Amino acid sequence: MKMTWLKSAGTAALLLMSSTLTWAQPPAATIEDLAWMTGNYAGQLGPNTLEENWIGAEAGSIAAMVRMTGPDGTSMFEMITIEEVDGSLVLHLQQFDPGFKPRTAAPLKMELSMIRDNHVHFNNVGSEGMRRLGYTLSGDTFTIHIDQPNGQTMNIELQKRELW
């Protein structure tokens, strides 16, 4: 009889503990919180030019078309979308070789991890690709923050420019 009570108490304690544990939720945000990203930015990456074109935040999404060009032509295209999902933001990213050939089988999916004025970071929810991706705008400098799978970090500074 005593053993049964201990089993029941142990089971009840485990149930209580598991019901009070919660997974970390992404910060609350709307797509309008990223309106500051809109614009065209470009900068040098070795002999190449990296260009990001962010269209305006609208209808729950914002998107960018990215292009890498250099002395040998265009070497990479990238499509980025950020969408409102369950009160937060989710980023999807897919890179392409010339000819619109995907570099990976599926887009990278990242969830919002931090957002402040003119600063946002996303964490990869999968096991492939970069671990973390962020963006900062300070004046006319748009900085891309990348945490690689090997632990190395890279900051790429682009400058705002007017094309049209």
GIJONOR-V988680 format. One record per backbone hydrogen bond with DSSP energy under -1.0 kcal/mol. NH is the residue of the N-H (numbers start at 1). CO is the residue of the C=O. If there is no record, write none. Layout:
BEGIN
{{NH | CO} {NH | CO}}
END
This chain:
BEGIN
{{5 | 1} {6 | 2} {7 | 3} {8 | 4} {9 | 5} {10 | 6} {11 | 7} {12 | 8} {13 | 9} {14 | 10} {15 | 11} {16 | 12} {17 | 13} {18 | 14} {19 | 15} {20 | 16} {21 | 17} {29 | 87} {33 | 30} {34 | 31} {35 | 32} {37 | 34} {38 | 35} {39 | 54} {41 | 52} {42 | 159} {43 | 50} {45 | 48} {48 | 45} {49 | 69} {50 | 43} {51 | 67} {52 | 41} {53 | 65} {54 | 39} {55 | 63} {58 | 61} {61 | 58} {62 | 82} {64 | 80} {65 | 53} {66 | 78} {67 | 51} {68 | 76} {69 | 49} {70 | 73} {73 | 70} {75 | 68} {76 | 68} {77 | 96} {78 | 66} {79 | 94} {80 | 64} {81 | 92} {82 | 62} {83 | 90} {84 | 60} {85 | 88} {88 | 85} {90 | 83} {91 | 110} {92 | 81} {93 | 108} {94 | 79} {96 | 77} {97 | 101} {101 | 97} {103 | 95} {108 | 93} {110 | 91} {111 | 123} {112 | 89} {113 | 121} {114 | 121} {116 | 119} {119 | 116} {120 | 135} {121 | 114} {122 | 133} {123 | 111} {124 | 131} {125 | 109} {131 | 147} {132 | 147} {133 | 122} {134 | 145} {135 | 120} {136 | 143} {137 | 118} {138 | 141} {141 | 138} {142 | 158} {143 | 136} {144 | 156} {145 | 134} {146 | 154} {147 | 132} {148 | 152} {151 | 148} {154 | 146} {156 | 144} {158 | 142} {159 | 42} {160 | 140} {161 | 40}}
END
